[in-house]
Amino acid sequence: MTDRRTDMTLVPSAEDLVRVRLGIAYDGTGFSGWAKQPALRTVQGVLEEALDTIYHRHGPAPTLVVAGRTDAGVHATGQVAHLDLTPAQAARLAPEALARRINGVLGTTSDVVVTSSARADQHFDARFSATWRRYEYRLADASTERNPLERTFTAAYTGSLDAALMHAAAQSLLGLRDFASFCKPREGATTIRSLQSFTWQRDDEGVLVSRLQADAFCHSMVRALVGACVAVGEGRFDTSELVSLSDALERTSAFKVMPARGLILREVGYPEASGFADRALQTRAKRT
């Protein structure tokens, strides 16, 4: 261990730390989003409390870095996060056993589950090494027979929607562009994204299911894109008008941002291990 001392305490260097990758799933209904916030129940907060329970005798509890910070009410089956363990913490519990231990602390009825844990390359970064994120949005309109068992992860719409028109609208928005019309602005952050795929179809029960994949999504972008397609599907405007709204690069009231309950983070993609560091550098460079 590198001998660096702070206030007479041996502090491990970055090279000494053991990076662990976690797969995470959660029902977002009871959470105020991913990110830890004072006095609010969040996914990060619950998981870091469990980590503190496991490692409280072995130094400060590890903190989590996540692939995508989901909003309040948004669900996930394929969320990814990483954490760094000190040598003492790594000796306490093998990284491959950490998922089971966290789930044991959370209990069998928990609304968040760690689906996997494994030692990761030291250059792996759950957020910055990712090459794409894939989301799904589920929407039951008037032609869908309502299933009360799916009410927490399927949004409801009282009218009838045209799935073919919605799919055509989605196709018109594909590619690398500025999505400012669909994002809540954040100072200093870019709204340029590459929307790689965006589809709509009905499943066997008649539920409208949208699948979206991009290199990254800015704040509220998925639910705004879905809302724009809903406006086309109900006949309020056509695809060419949607493209014009997109090209205006300004938030508009022409369509609504859809409810969080229908949104699920399904998967996050990463390059081969040899590309982790380069991808992180590329992601951190502000796109113009």
Backbone as CSV, one residue per row, in Angstrom:
resi,resn,N_x,N_y,N_z,CA_x,CA_y,CA_z,C_x,C_y,C_z
1,MET,0.841,-1.186,0.000,0.000,0.000,0.000,0.884,1.246,0.000
2,THR,0.534,2.220,-0.843,1.308,3.450,-0.874,1.212,4.159,0.459
3,ASP,2.376,4.620,0.969,2.398,5.206,2.309,2.161,6.703,2.238
4,ARG,0.883,7.089,2.111,0.520,8.499,2.182,-0.256,8.666,3.476
5,ARG,0.089,9.687,4.257,-0.536,9.853,5.565,-1.251,11.196,5.657
6,THR,-2.479,11.133,6.196,-3.255,12.326,6.471,-3.715,12.238,7.908
7,ASP,-3.298,13.221,8.710,-3.624,13.194,10.141,-3.226,11.856,10.752
8,MET,-2.033,11.357,10.365,-1.444,10.145,10.938,-2.209,8.876,10.552
9,THR,-3.160,8.989,9.577,-3.917,7.814,9.155,-3.440,7.373,7.782
10,LEU,-3.182,6.106,7.627,-2.732,5.587,6.352,-3.885,5.643,5.351
11,VAL,-3.665,6.353,4.237,-4.687,6.531,3.220,-4.267,5.783,1.964
12,PRO,-5.084,4.859,1.474,-4.694,4.113,0.277,-4.698,5.008,-0.954
13,SER,-3.761,4.754,-1.858,-3.746,5.484,-3.117,-4.780,4.886,-4.054
14,ALA,-5.000,5.563,-5.187,-5.969,5.073,-6.158,-5.586,3.689,-6.675
15,GLU,-4.275,3.447,-6.771,-3.813,2.151,-7.268,-4.133,1.011,-6.305
16,ASP,-4.284,1.342,-5.021,-4.567,0.314,-4.024,-6.047,-0.061,-3.960
17,LEU,-6.912,0.828,-4.442,-8.345,0.607,-4.329,-8.824,-0.483,-5.277
18,VAL,-9.844,-1.186,-4.863,-10.453,-2.243,-5.667,-11.783,-1.729,-6.202
19,ARG,-11.883,-1.604,-7.519,-13.120,-1.109,-8.124,-14.092,-2.260,-8.341
20,VAL,-15.351,-2.018,-7.985,-16.399,-3.041,-8.091,-17.547,-2.491,-8.928
21,ARG,-17.991,-3.283,-9.861,-19.141,-2.924,-10.703,-20.389,-3.610,-10.180
22,LEU,-21.476,-2.848,-10.056,-22.753,-3.383,-9.592,-23.803,-3.273,-10.685
23,GLY,-24.632,-4.313,-10.819,-25.866,-4.239,-11.586,-27.012,-4.012,-10.609
24,ILE,-27.938,-3.117,-10.947,-28.971,-2.710,-9.987,-30.334,-2.641,-10.673
25,ALA,-31.362,-3.103,-9.973,-32.742,-2.982,-10.441,-33.582,-2.380,-9.312
26,TYR,-34.562,-1.572,-9.692,-35.424,-0.996,-8.655,-36.770,-0.564,-9.212
27,ASP,-37.755,-0.615,-8.333,-39.073,-0.030,-8.564,-38.986,1.394,-8.041
28,GLY,-39.062,2.370,-8.943,-38.836,3.763,-8.544,-39.991,4.434,-7.842
29,THR,-41.111,3.723,-7.668,-42.311,4.346,-7.128,-42.074,5.019,-5.783
30,GLY,-41.349,4.363,-4.902,-41.158,4.892,-3.551,-39.888,5.714,-3.363
31,PHE,-39.235,6.076,-4.458,-37.972,6.813,-4.364,-38.081,8.211,-4.963
32,SER,-37.368,9.149,-4.365,-37.257,10.507,-4.915,-36.066,10.565,-5.867
33,GLY,-36.009,9.608,-6.793,-34.931,9.552,-7.759,-33.741,8.762,-7.265
34,TRP,-32.682,8.756,-8.087,-31.448,8.058,-7.731,-30.626,8.817,-6.710
35,ALA,-30.353,10.088,-6.984,-29.318,10.839,-6.257,-29.687,11.094,-4.805
36,LYS,-28.708,10.903,-3.941,-28.892,11.108,-2.499,-29.263,12.552,-2.211
37,GLN,-30.315,12.739,-1.392,-30.789,14.072,-1.017,-31.176,14.063,0.457
38,PRO,-30.910,15.154,1.169,-31.257,15.214,2.591,-32.753,15.017,2.817
39,ALA,-33.083,14.175,3.764,-34.459,13.949,4.225,-35.356,13.282,3.185
40,LEU,-34.790,12.810,2.066,-35.581,12.131,1.053,-35.069,10.705,0.854
41,ARG,-35.975,9.804,0.545,-35.586,8.424,0.283,-35.185,8.292,-1.187
42,THR,-33.945,7.921,-1.428,-33.441,7.768,-2.787,-32.759,6.415,-2.930
43,VAL,-32.573,5.977,-4.179,-31.936,4.688,-4.419,-30.488,4.723,-3.927
44,GLN,-29.767,5.768,-4.273,-28.380,5.879,-3.819,-28.302,5.893,-2.301
45,GLY,-29.198,6.630,-1.669,-29.186,6.711,-0.216,-29.405,5.364,0.443
46,VAL,-30.375,4.596,-0.064,-30.665,3.274,0.506,-29.481,2.334,0.333
47,LEU,-28.874,2.337,-0.855,-27.750,1.433,-1.113,-26.517,1.827,-0.297
48,GLU,-26.258,3.113,-0.182,-25.084,3.530,0.589,-25.279,3.293,2.083
49,GLU,-26.512,3.323,2.558,-26.778,2.940,3.951,-26.452,1.460,4.164
50,ALA,-26.819,0.639,3.185,-26.498,-0.791,3.277,-24.985,-1.003,3.262
51,LEU,-24.270,-0.260,2.412,-22.811,-0.361,2.366,-22.187,0.069,3.687
52,ASP,-22.762,1.078,4.311,-22.257,1.520,5.609,-22.441,0.427,6.660
53,THR,-23.578,-0.278,6.603,-23.816,-1.390,7.522,-22.760,-2.477,7.346
54,ILE,-22.389,-2.749,6.100,-21.434,-3.816,5.805,-20.015,-3.436,6.188
55,TYR,-19.637,-2.173,5.946,-18.225,-1.785,6.070,-17.935,-0.799,7.207
56,HIS,-18.877,-0.577,8.116,-18.693,0.478,9.114,-17.485,0.237,10.022
57,ARG,-17.025,-0.990,10.128,-15.849,-1.276,10.955,-14.549,-1.231,10.157
58,HIS,-14.678,-0.879,8.885,-13.499,-0.924,8.020,-13.329,0.388,7.254
59,GLY,-13.501,1.490,7.948,-13.312,2.795,7.331,-14.604,3.369,6.776
60,PRO,-14.519,4.563,6.153,-15.718,5.213,5.598,-16.393,4.329,4.563
61,ALA,-17.714,4.367,4.551,-18.465,3.556,3.594,-18.201,4.029,2.173
62,PRO,-18.114,3.125,1.210,-17.919,3.520,-0.190,-19.115,4.302,-0.708
63,THR,-18.868,5.182,-1.672,-19.936,5.910,-2.350,-20.086,5.376,-3.771
64,LEU,-21.247,5.587,-4.343,-21.586,5.018,-5.646,-21.521,6.056,-6.754
65,VAL,-20.983,5.658,-7.887,-21.030,6.438,-9.129,-21.929,5.672,-10.082
66,VAL,-22.933,6.351,-10.652,-23.974,5.650,-11.401,-23.927,6.007,-12.883
67,ALA,-24.433,5.075,-13.704,-24.453,5.297,-15.157,-25.427,6.398,-15.540
68,GLY,-26.596,6.425,-14.887,-27.601,7.428,-15.215,-28.438,7.772,-14.004
69,ARG,-28.512,9.050,-13.676,-29.290,9.481,-12.509,-30.764,9.556,-12.886
70,THR,-31.522,8.556,-12.523,-32.941,8.537,-12.852,-33.719,9.471,-11.929
71,ASP,-34.825,10.038,-12.468,-35.662,10.963,-11.719,-36.606,10.216,-10.777
72,ALA,-37.304,10.984,-9.957,-38.279,10.411,-9.029,-39.324,9.613,-9.806
73,GLY,-39.582,8.387,-9.364,-40.599,7.553,-9.967,-40.152,6.719,-11.143
74,VAL,-38.933,6.935,-11.642,-38.426,6.169,-12.778,-37.855,4.843,-12.274
75,HIS,-38.058,3.780,-13.037,-37.633,2.441,-12.650,-36.362,2.031,-13.399
76,ALA,-35.777,0.916,-12.984,-34.597,0.388,-13.678,-34.530,-1.124,-13.500
77,THR,-34.140,-1.806,-14.565,-33.777,-3.213,-14.474,-32.317,-3.417,-14.849
78,GLY,-31.694,-2.402,-15.476,-30.322,-2.539,-15.944,-29.415,-1.394,-15.549
79,GLN,-29.663,-0.795,-14.392,-28.792,0.287,-13.915,-27.419,-0.272,-13.564
80,VAL,-26.387,0.559,-13.734,-25.010,0.165,-13.434,-24.368,1.231,-12.557
81,ALA,-23.603,0.793,-11.565,-22.866,1.722,-10.704,-21.513,1.103,-10.368
82,HIS,-20.589,1.949,-9.926,-19.325,1.403,-9.426,-18.995,2.036,-8.087
83,LEU,-18.142,1.358,-7.343,-17.664,1.841,-6.057,-16.226,1.370,-5.889
84,ASP,-15.503,2.024,-5.015,-14.109,1.664,-4.740,-13.971,1.203,-3.302
85,LEU,-13.333,0.045,-3.121,-13.090,-0.511,-1.797,-11.618,-0.358,-1.430
86,THR,-11.365,-0.069,-0.160,-9.994,-0.089,0.324,-9.534,-1.542,0.431
87,PRO,-8.244,-1.784,0.530,-7.777,-3.161,0.705,-8.429,-3.861,1.893
88,ALA,-8.622,-3.133,2.999,-9.252,-3.738,4.178,-10.697,-4.127,3.893
89,GLN,-11.418,-3.265,3.155,-12.802,-3.575,2.815,-12.894,-4.740,1.838
90,ALA,-11.981,-4.767,0.872,-11.970,-5.858,-0.096,-11.654,-7.190,0.566
91,ALA,-10.797,-7.155,1.597,-10.467,-8.371,2.328,-11.641,-8.846,3.181
92,ARG,-12.488,-7.904,3.575,-13.655,-8.224,4.392,-14.666,-9.071,3.619
93,LEU,-14.805,-8.799,2.309,-15.829,-9.472,1.519,-15.412,-9.440,0.051
94,ALA,-15.404,-10.574,-0.607,-15.032,-10.634,-2.023,-16.032,-9.831,-2.850
95,PRO,-15.568,-9.089,-3.853,-16.484,-8.298,-4.681,-17.639,-9.114,-5.241
96,GLU,-17.385,-10.363,-5.612,-18.426,-11.206,-6.184,-19.517,-11.576,-5.177
97,ALA,-19.220,-11.427,-3.904,-20.196,-11.753,-2.858,-20.944,-10.521,-2.364
98,LEU,-20.548,-9.338,-2.866,-21.122,-8.108,-2.340,-22.611,-7.980,-2.653
99,ALA,-23.037,-8.376,-3.857,-24.457,-8.272,-4.212,-25.318,-9.044,-3.216
100,ARG,-24.923,-10.274,-2.934,-25.692,-11.095,-1.995,-25.741,-10.465,-0.608
101,ARG,-24.623,-9.881,-0.192,-24.573,-9.273,1.144,-25.445,-8.021,1.211
102,ILE,-25.399,-7.185,0.184,-26.253,-5.985,0.171,-27.718,-6.389,0.193
103,ASN,-28.080,-7.358,-0.623,-29.474,-7.795,-0.660,-29.921,-8.389,0.670
104,GLY,-28.990,-9.021,1.366,-29.306,-9.531,2.692,-29.625,-8.419,3.667
105,VAL,-28.880,-7.327,3.576,-29.133,-6.166,4.440,-30.473,-5.520,4.083
106,LEU,-30.778,-5.421,2.783,-31.998,-4.749,2.335,-33.253,-5.567,2.631
107,GLY,-33.153,-6.876,2.623,-34.301,-7.727,2.917,-35.000,-8.231,1.668
108,THR,-35.789,-9.269,1.826,-36.399,-9.961,0.685,-37.534,-9.180,0.036
109,THR,-38.083,-8.163,0.691,-39.171,-7.377,0.093,-38.705,-6.007,-0.371
110,SER,-37.418,-5.808,-0.492,-36.881,-4.503,-0.880,-37.300,-4.113,-2.294
111,ASP,-37.506,-2.808,-2.521,-37.830,-2.318,-3.858,-36.586,-1.938,-4.650
112,VAL,-35.405,-2.271,-4.118,-34.157,-2.156,-4.867,-33.362,-3.439,-4.646
113,VAL,-32.793,-3.971,-5.723,-32.045,-5.225,-5.666,-30.743,-5.052,-6.435
114,VAL,-29.647,-5.534,-5.855,-28.382,-5.574,-6.579,-28.330,-6.906,-7.318
115,THR,-28.347,-6.837,-8.637,-28.460,-8.039,-9.452,-27.119,-8.712,-9.714
116,SER,-26.018,-7.964,-9.571,-24.694,-8.546,-9.808,-23.626,-7.671,-9.171
117,SER,-22.494,-8.275,-8.864,-21.326,-7.522,-8.394,-20.081,-8.269,-8.849
118,ALA,-19.085,-7.516,-9.287,-17.854,-8.139,-9.767,-16.729,-7.116,-9.740
119,ARG,-15.518,-7.601,-9.559,-14.361,-6.723,-9.627,-14.271,-6.158,-11.042
120,ALA,-13.963,-4.858,-11.151,-13.899,-4.187,-12.441,-12.494,-3.658,-12.704
121,ASP,-12.203,-3.428,-13.967,-10.954,-2.777,-14.349,-10.876,-1.411,-13.681
122,GLN,-9.680,-0.997,-13.270,-9.542,0.262,-12.544,-9.923,1.467,-13.400
123,HIS,-9.944,1.317,-14.733,-10.335,2.414,-15.620,-11.830,2.437,-15.905
124,PHE,-12.557,1.434,-15.427,-13.998,1.399,-15.646,-14.677,2.502,-14.858
125,ASP,-15.545,3.260,-15.522,-16.330,4.300,-14.873,-17.782,4.102,-15.304
126,ALA,-18.657,3.824,-14.352,-20.042,3.503,-14.687,-20.700,4.612,-15.499
127,ARG,-20.357,5.845,-15.212,-20.963,6.975,-15.922,-20.225,7.303,-17.217
128,PHE,-18.936,7.564,-17.113,-18.202,8.122,-18.250,-17.723,7.076,-19.249
129,SER,-17.646,5.804,-18.860,-17.230,4.769,-19.808,-18.385,4.254,-20.660
130,ALA,-19.606,4.608,-20.320,-20.773,4.096,-21.051,-20.816,4.648,-22.475
131,THR,-21.190,3.802,-23.418,-21.338,4.229,-24.810,-22.797,4.441,-25.191
132,TRP,-23.728,3.839,-24.475,-25.140,4.070,-24.737,-25.988,3.648,-23.529
133,ARG,-27.193,4.230,-23.502,-28.214,3.855,-22.519,-29.486,3.507,-23.279
134,ARG,-30.194,2.497,-22.804,-31.440,2.096,-23.454,-32.583,2.174,-22.440
135,TYR,-33.617,2.908,-22.829,-34.809,3.057,-21.989,-36.024,2.468,-22.688
136,GLU,-37.028,2.163,-21.879,-38.325,1.715,-22.391,-39.405,2.558,-21.735
137,TYR,-40.398,2.934,-22.537,-41.546,3.649,-21.971,-42.814,2.882,-22.313
138,ARG,-43.654,2.644,-21.301,-44.873,1.860,-21.448,-46.083,2.766,-21.233
139,LEU,-47.038,2.682,-22.181,-48.190,3.587,-22.153,-49.446,2.833,-22.554
140,ALA,-50.449,2.843,-21.699,-51.740,2.202,-21.981,-52.745,3.273,-22.368
141,ASP,-53.253,3.215,-23.605,-54.257,4.183,-24.039,-55.653,3.579,-23.926
142,ALA,-56.654,4.247,-24.514,-58.046,3.813,-24.344,-58.320,2.453,-24.963
143,SER,-57.499,2.015,-25.923,-57.725,0.725,-26.566,-57.068,-0.431,-25.818
144,THR,-56.388,-0.131,-24.736,-55.679,-1.153,-23.967,-56.510,-1.586,-22.765
145,GLU,-56.615,-2.878,-22.564,-57.272,-3.371,-21.359,-56.340,-3.141,-20.173
146,ARG,-56.801,-2.394,-19.199,-55.949,-2.008,-18.071,-55.635,-3.209,-17.178
147,ASN,-54.378,-3.315,-16.776,-53.938,-4.368,-15.867,-53.467,-3.706,-14.572
148,PRO,-54.207,-3.875,-13.479,-53.828,-3.201,-12.234,-52.471,-3.645,-11.692
149,LEU,-52.013,-4.837,-12.100,-50.717,-5.311,-11.638,-49.570,-4.547,-12.302
150,GLU,-49.853,-3.827,-13.390,-48.819,-3.093,-14.112,-48.926,-1.587,-13.911
151,ARG,-49.793,-1.147,-13.006,-50.074,0.273,-12.882,-48.872,1.097,-12.415
152,THR,-47.921,0.475,-11.684,-46.787,1.251,-11.185,-45.703,1.460,-12.226
153,PHE,-45.743,0.695,-13.348,-44.715,0.894,-14.358,-45.299,1.059,-15.769
154,THR,-46.570,1.413,-15.834,-47.206,1.713,-17.113,-48.042,2.976,-16.947
155,ALA,-47.736,4.005,-17.741,-48.507,5.240,-17.687,-49.843,5.041,-18.399
156,ALA,-50.806,5.882,-18.064,-52.141,5.776,-18.647,-52.466,7.019,-19.474
157,TYR,-53.177,6.787,-20.580,-53.640,7.878,-21.440,-55.101,7.609,-21.768
158,THR,-55.973,8.600,-21.574,-57.413,8.355,-21.668,-57.926,8.279,-23.096
159,GLY,-57.211,8.859,-24.054,-57.647,8.823,-25.440,-57.045,7.659,-26.206
160,SER,-57.288,7.633,-27.524,-56.729,6.607,-28.403,-55.564,7.194,-29.189
161,LEU,-54.534,6.402,-29.379,-53.322,6.861,-30.048,-53.011,5.997,-31.256
162,ASP,-52.412,6.614,-32.271,-52.039,5.925,-33.495,-50.563,5.538,-33.405
163,ALA,-50.297,4.240,-33.199,-48.922,3.777,-33.001,-48.060,4.004,-34.239
164,ALA,-48.642,3.867,-35.431,-47.874,4.055,-36.664,-47.399,5.495,-36.798
165,LEU,-48.270,6.456,-36.496,-47.874,7.865,-36.548,-46.794,8.165,-35.513
166,MET,-46.920,7.581,-34.347,-45.929,7.808,-33.281,-44.569,7.250,-33.682
167,HIS,-44.574,6.088,-34.330,-43.313,5.499,-34.778,-42.672,6.366,-35.862
168,ALA,-43.472,6.864,-36.786,-42.942,7.734,-37.831,-42.350,9.011,-37.222
169,ALA,-43.022,9.556,-36.228,-42.509,10.750,-35.556,-41.176,10.465,-34.882
170,ALA,-41.071,9.300,-34.250,-39.829,8.919,-33.577,-38.678,8.821,-34.571
171,GLN,-38.947,8.260,-35.751,-37.899,8.101,-36.753,-37.363,9.444,-37.229
172,SER,-38.203,10.456,-37.222,-37.787,11.777,-37.704,-36.810,12.475,-36.765
173,LEU,-36.648,11.953,-35.572,-35.788,12.600,-34.575,-34.452,11.897,-34.384
174,LEU,-34.198,10.834,-35.134,-32.966,10.069,-34.964,-31.737,10.864,-35.402
175,GLY,-30.586,10.490,-34.830,-29.315,11.055,-35.265,-28.684,11.973,-34.238
176,LEU,-27.551,12.534,-34.619,-26.806,13.470,-33.780,-27.368,14.859,-33.982
177,ARG,-27.893,15.457,-32.906,-28.481,16.787,-33.010,-28.552,17.429,-31.632
178,ASP,-28.925,18.687,-31.618,-29.151,19.412,-30.367,-30.596,19.170,-29.936
179,PHE,-30.769,18.561,-28.771,-32.097,18.224,-28.264,-32.587,19.236,-27.223
180,ALA,-32.197,20.492,-27.382,-32.584,21.518,-26.406,-34.097,21.631,-26.261
181,SER,-34.854,21.342,-27.323,-36.318,21.430,-27.258,-36.925,20.368,-26.352
182,PHE,-36.123,19.353,-26.002,-36.630,18.226,-25.221,-35.916,18.071,-23.875
183,CYS,-35.124,19.022,-23.474,-34.329,18.904,-22.243,-34.560,20.091,-21.322
184,LYS,-34.539,19.834,-20.028,-34.491,20.925,-19.062,-33.063,21.450,-19.026
185,PRO,-32.869,22.731,-19.319,-31.496,23.252,-19.413,-30.768,23.229,-18.074
186,ARG,-29.489,22.905,-18.132,-28.615,22.959,-16.963,-27.399,23.788,-17.330
187,GLU,-27.099,24.760,-16.504,-26.027,25.693,-16.808,-24.711,24.960,-17.069
188,GLY,-24.093,25.287,-18.204,-22.809,24.712,-18.548,-22.872,23.339,-19.176
189,ALA,-24.079,22.753,-19.297,-24.221,21.403,-19.850,-24.692,21.473,-21.297
190,THR,-24.194,20.577,-22.120,-24.624,20.510,-23.503,-25.899,19.692,-23.645
191,THR,-26.691,20.006,-24.668,-27.901,19.228,-24.963,-27.740,18.486,-26.293
192,ILE,-26.543,18.375,-26.792,-26.263,17.632,-28.020,-26.135,16.156,-27.671
193,ARG,-26.923,15.330,-28.348,-26.934,13.897,-28.107,-27.067,13.154,-29.439
194,SER,-26.692,11.881,-29.424,-26.898,11.020,-30.585,-27.998,10.032,-30.251
195,LEU,-29.182,10.245,-30.821,-30.314,9.338,-30.612,-30.188,8.214,-31.629
196,GLN,-29.821,7.038,-31.159,-29.439,5.928,-32.035,-30.623,5.093,-32.501
197,SER,-31.628,4.964,-31.667,-32.850,4.248,-32.063,-34.018,4.757,-31.233
198,PHE,-35.212,4.732,-31.846,-36.415,5.240,-31.183,-37.594,4.603,-31.907
199,THR,-38.276,3.672,-31.256,-39.359,2.931,-31.898,-40.616,2.932,-31.035
200,TRP,-41.760,2.672,-31.678,-43.032,2.472,-30.993,-43.715,1.233,-31.579
201,GLN,-44.274,0.409,-30.720,-45.124,-0.696,-31.158,-45.990,-1.148,-29.989
202,ARG,-47.063,-1.852,-30.299,-47.920,-2.400,-29.247,-47.451,-3.806,-28.895
203,ASP,-47.500,-4.135,-27.606,-47.142,-5.494,-27.215,-48.370,-6.393,-27.319
204,ASP,-48.250,-7.623,-26.871,-49.338,-8.596,-27.016,-50.595,-8.195,-26.250
205,GLU,-50.442,-7.352,-25.224,-51.602,-6.895,-24.451,-52.140,-5.564,-24.964
206,GLY,-51.527,-5.035,-26.021,-51.988,-3.765,-26.581,-51.347,-2.531,-25.973
207,VAL,-50.429,-2.718,-25.039,-49.729,-1.584,-24.440,-48.751,-0.993,-25.451
208,LEU,-48.739,0.317,-25.583,-47.778,0.994,-26.439,-46.424,0.994,-25.744
209,VAL,-45.419,0.444,-26.415,-44.088,0.352,-25.839,-43.105,1.092,-26.745
210,SER,-42.393,2.040,-26.165,-41.352,2.761,-26.893,-39.995,2.318,-26.370
211,ARG,-39.042,2.144,-27.279,-37.672,1.808,-26.897,-36.750,2.851,-27.492
212,LEU,-35.932,3.454,-26.640,-35.049,4.540,-27.046,-33.629,4.220,-26.632
213,GLN,-32.686,4.462,-27.522,-31.272,4.284,-27.196,-30.495,5.498,-27.691
214,ALA,-29.612,6.014,-26.827,-28.759,7.156,-27.181,-27.442,7.021,-26.452
215,ASP,-26.450,7.787,-26.902,-25.179,7.774,-26.182,-25.365,8.283,-24.761
216,ALA,-26.300,9.206,-24.590,-26.677,9.710,-23.267,-27.983,10.477,-23.429
217,PHE,-28.685,10.695,-22.342,-29.914,11.475,-22.356,-29.775,12.616,-21.363
218,CYS,-30.194,13.814,-21.754,-30.169,14.929,-20.810,-31.454,14.921,-19.977
219,HIS,-31.523,15.831,-19.011,-32.584,15.824,-18.009,-33.960,15.940,-18.655
220,SER,-34.839,14.982,-18.390,-36.233,14.879,-18.847,-36.361,14.604,-20.346
221,MET,-35.259,14.306,-21.024,-35.293,14.139,-22.482,-36.182,12.979,-22.928
222,VAL,-36.071,11.814,-22.286,-36.857,10.659,-22.726,-38.350,10.950,-22.597
223,ARG,-38.767,11.453,-21.468,-40.196,11.684,-21.251,-40.735,12.806,-22.133
224,ALA,-39.876,13.766,-22.494,-40.300,14.809,-23.429,-40.427,14.258,-24.842
225,LEU,-39.482,13.418,-25.261,-39.579,12.791,-26.582,-40.845,11.944,-26.685
226,VAL,-41.138,11.196,-25.631,-42.355,10.390,-25.613,-43.584,11.289,-25.698
227,GLY,-43.591,12.385,-24.949,-44.721,13.316,-24.985,-44.935,13.925,-26.360
228,ALA,-43.843,14.210,-27.071,-43.959,14.758,-28.423,-44.611,13.743,-29.361
229,CYS,-44.227,12.480,-29.235,-44.824,11.430,-30.073,-46.296,11.219,-29.728
230,VAL,-46.646,11.341,-28.469,-48.046,11.221,-28.062,-48.873,12.329,-28.722
231,ALA,-48.332,13.550,-28.763,-49.046,14.657,-29.404,-49.285,14.374,-30.879
232,VAL,-48.322,13.743,-31.550,-48.507,13.346,-32.952,-49.524,12.217,-33.042
233,GLY,-49.425,11.239,-32.139,-50.319,10.087,-32.159,-51.763,10.424,-31.908
234,GLU,-52.021,11.535,-31.204,-53.403,11.940,-30.964,-53.884,12.934,-32.020
235,GLY,-53.004,13.304,-32.969,-53.403,14.151,-34.082,-53.301,15.639,-33.854
236,ARG,-52.623,16.072,-32.802,-52.516,17.510,-32.534,-51.561,18.208,-33.495
237,PHE,-50.506,17.538,-33.949,-49.679,18.055,-35.030,-48.986,16.900,-35.731
238,ASP,-48.422,17.163,-36.905,-47.838,16.087,-37.690,-46.325,16.045,-37.536
239,THR,-45.706,15.086,-38.214,-44.275,14.858,-38.060,-43.455,16.059,-38.500
240,SER,-43.859,16.722,-39.591,-43.097,17.880,-40.056,-43.127,19.006,-39.031
241,GLU,-44.260,19.184,-38.347,-44.342,20.208,-37.300,-43.465,19.827,-36.106
242,LEU,-43.381,18.523,-35.822,-42.513,18.070,-34.735,-41.055,18.383,-35.047
243,VAL,-40.643,18.148,-36.285,-39.265,18.459,-36.682,-38.995,19.952,-36.550
244,SER,-39.957,20.777,-36.912,-39.801,22.233,-36.776,-39.654,22.632,-35.314
245,LEU,-40.445,22.013,-34.445,-40.327,22.278,-33.011,-38.958,21.861,-32.504
246,SER,-38.455,20.737,-32.992,-37.134,20.269,-32.587,-36.046,21.236,-33.050
247,ASP,-36.162,21.715,-34.284,-35.149,22.609,-34.844,-35.142,23.981,-34.176
248,ALA,-36.240,24.339,-33.492,-36.309,25.639,-32.830,-35.383,25.729,-31.627
249,LEU,-35.000,24.569,-31.048,-34.057,24.492,-29.922,-34.539,25.263,-28.698
250,GLU,-35.863,25.286,-28.491,-36.443,25.956,-27.327,-37.518,25.067,-26.723
251,ARG,-37.592,25.045,-25.395,-38.658,24.294,-24.744,-39.999,24.871,-25.140
252,THR,-40.980,23.999,-25.321,-42.283,24.414,-25.808,-43.390,23.777,-24.991
253,SER,-44.575,24.379,-25.021,-45.748,23.814,-24.350,-46.630,23.056,-25.339
254,ALA,-46.116,22.815,-26.558,-46.901,22.114,-27.584,-47.128,20.653,-27.227
255,PHE,-46.315,20.104,-26.343,-46.491,18.719,-25.893,-46.095,18.642,-24.428
256,LYS,-46.582,17.597,-23.765,-46.324,17.434,-22.339,-45.179,16.456,-22.091
257,VAL,-44.460,16.675,-21.021,-43.508,15.685,-20.529,-44.320,14.596,-19.834
258,MET,-44.133,13.354,-20.249,-44.973,12.262,-19.762,-44.594,11.855,-18.331
259,PRO,-45.515,11.186,-17.620,-45.255,10.785,-16.227,-44.078,9.827,-16.100
260,ALA,-43.407,9.899,-14.953,-42.213,9.073,-14.726,-42.542,7.593,-14.620
261,ARG,-43.729,7.245,-14.178,-44.032,5.842,-13.858,-43.890,4.905,-15.052
262,GLY,-44.021,5.410,-16.288,-43.923,4.539,-17.443,-42.515,4.287,-17.926
263,LEU,-41.516,4.906,-17.290,-40.145,4.883,-17.800,-39.272,3.883,-17.046
264,ILE,-38.533,3.074,-17.806,-37.668,2.038,-17.227,-36.308,2.089,-17.910
265,LEU,-35.234,2.198,-17.129,-33.880,2.072,-17.663,-33.595,0.580,-17.815
266,ARG,-33.424,0.123,-19.070,-33.288,-1.300,-19.329,-31.843,-1.780,-19.399
267,GLU,-30.946,-0.981,-19.991,-29.589,-1.488,-20.213,-28.632,-0.334,-20.456
268,VAL,-27.384,-0.531,-20.063,-26.310,0.427,-20.325,-25.195,-0.324,-21.036
269,GLY,-24.676,0.246,-22.122,-23.643,-0.416,-22.903,-22.262,0.163,-22.660
270,TYR,-21.247,-0.706,-22.732,-19.856,-0.302,-22.501,-18.950,-0.922,-23.554
271,PRO,-17.810,-0.297,-23.823,-16.846,-0.892,-24.753,-16.092,-2.032,-24.082
272,GLU,-15.201,-2.665,-24.830,-14.286,-3.628,-24.227,-13.407,-2.908,-23.196
273,ALA,-12.859,-3.657,-22.258,-12.094,-3.060,-21.153,-10.977,-2.147,-21.646
274,SER,-10.365,-2.482,-22.775,-9.268,-1.665,-23.291,-9.727,-0.268,-23.700
275,GLY,-11.041,-0.092,-23.877,-11.558,1.210,-24.297,-12.154,2.048,-23.186
276,PHE,-12.120,1.556,-21.941,-12.737,2.291,-20.835,-12.162,3.698,-20.677
277,ALA,-10.833,3.817,-20.601,-10.197,5.100,-20.322,-10.441,6.089,-21.457
278,ASP,-10.284,5.638,-22.709,-10.483,6.530,-23.848,-11.930,7.004,-23.922
279,ARG,-12.859,6.097,-23.661,-14.265,6.485,-23.703,-14.572,7.513,-22.616
280,ALA,-14.014,7.350,-21.431,-14.246,8.308,-20.346,-13.726,9.687,-20.723
281,LEU,-12.564,9.756,-21.338,-12.013,11.046,-21.781,-12.918,11.678,-22.833
282,GLN,-13.393,10.874,-23.757,-14.267,11.378,-24.818,-15.575,11.908,-24.237
283,THR,-16.154,11.194,-23.285,-17.432,11.598,-22.697,-17.289,12.900,-21.903
284,ARG,-16.168,13.062,-21.205,-15.959,14.264,-20.407,-15.750,15.512,-21.257
285,ALA,-15.338,15.342,-22.511,-15.145,16.502,-23.398,-16.497,17.052,-23.804
286,LYS,-16.747,18.304,-23.532,-18.058,18.904,-23.829,-18.287,18.966,-25.335
287,ARG,-19.403,18.424,-25.778,-19.705,18.356,-27.195,-20.286,19.679,-27.674
288,THR,-19.864,20.143,-28.857,-20.390,21.381,-29.438,-20.865,21.133,-30.854
